């Protein structure tokens, strides 16, 4: 049961990262690193965190503006 839950968590997180990439691309925003946080995957029963990546101040402003829309 734990393994199945973990698998579903990872699959869901991967799907969300794809959705986030597509939404950011549509808004003309690119982040240097987006994906699943490797540390959160290392747990016995992983339930991953989505890592947004580091970005410039300008990119952060563009993200904030896109979210407000």
C-alpha positions in Angstrom: 0.0 0.0 0.0 2.8 2.5 0.9 4.7 1.7 -2.3 1.5 2.3 -4.4 0.8 5.6 -2.6 4.4 6.7 -3.1 4.2 5.8 -6.8 1.0 7.9 -7.2 2.6 10.8 -5.3 5.6 10.8 -7.7 3.5 10.5 -10.8 1.2 13.3 -9.6 4.2 15.5 -8.9 5.7 14.8 -12.3 2.4 15.7 -14.0 2.2 19.0 -12.0 5.7 19.9 -13.0 4.7 19.4 -16.7 1.6 21.6 -16.2 3.8 24.2 -14.5 6.3 24.2 -17.3 3.6 24.6 -19.9 1.9 27.4 -18.0 5.1 29.3 -17.5 6.1 28.8 -21.1 2.7 30.2 -22.2 3.4 33.3 -20.1 6.9 33.6 -21.6 8.6 32.6 -18.4 11.5 30.2 -18.2 13.1 29.0 -14.9 16.6 27.6 -14.9 15.5 24.5 -12.9 12.1 23.0 -12.5 11.4 19.5 -11.4 11.1 17.2 -8.4 13.2 17.9 -5.3 15.7 14.9 -5.2 15.9 15.0 -1.4 12.2 14.6 -1.0 12.4 11.5 -3.3 15.0 9.9 -1.1 12.5 9.1 1.7 11.4 5.5 2.3 7.9 6.5 1.1 8.6 9.5 -1.2 6.0 12.2 -1.5 8.0 14.7 -3.6 8.2 18.4 -3.4 8.2 20.5 -6.6 11.3 22.6 -7.0 10.6 25.9 -8.9 14.3 26.8 -9.3 16.3 29.8 -8.9 15.5 32.9 -11.0 16.4 36.5 -11.5 14.4 39.4 -9.9 12.9 40.1 -13.3 11.7 36.6 -13.7 10.2 36.7 -10.2 8.3 39.9 -11.1 7.0 38.2 -14.3 5.8 35.2 -12.3 4.1 37.5 -9.8 2.4 39.4 -12.6 1.2 36.2 -14.3 -0.2 34.9 -11.0 -2.2 38.0 -10.4 -3.9 37.9 -13.8 
